[in-house]
Amino acid sequence: GNAEHVILVYIMVHYLTISVFRILHQVYRAKKSIIINDKIISESLIIACLGVFAYFFMFLAVYKSVNPAYVLAFNLLIPVWIHLFNRYTNKQDDANLKASIIMAIFIGLMIIFS
């Protein structure tokens, strides 16, 4: 079939399964209800929608790329991208990036020698 359709079906089944089990857990295990602020709900919906798009484009990139390891390596460097963004916006960031820097060096070597 079409790769885009397969990816969308996978994402739909993934999130539907998580949602159903989360609701069942709340119904059968919760002893008290949790009151959630409306602002948190709206921001959570935005994050969830962006997460679906991120999943879709990541899987599509893995499917269409010459070497799928590049896409996954790029995603593994998310702490580095966040640290660089925080530096650019002058936000305080106390993250220890030794492992990510080592990973970035080896990803660079993988790209150079492949």
MONOR-V352844 format. One line per field, one symbol per residue. phi: phi as a letter, one per 20 degrees, with the letter a starting at -180 (. if undefined). psi: psi as a letter, one per 30 degrees, with the letter a starting at -180 (. if undefined). A space follows every 50 residues. Layout:
phi->???
psi->???
//
This chain:
phi->.ffffffffgfffgfffffffffffffedfebededffffffffffffff ffffggfffffffeffcfffffffffeggfffffffffeldfbdfedgff fffffffgffffed
psi->akeeeeeeeeeeeeeeeeeeeeeeeeeffkfllkkkkeeeeeeeeeeeee eeeeeeeeeeeeeflejffeeeeeefgeeeeeeeeeeeghkkjgkjgeee eeeeeeeeeeeeg.
//
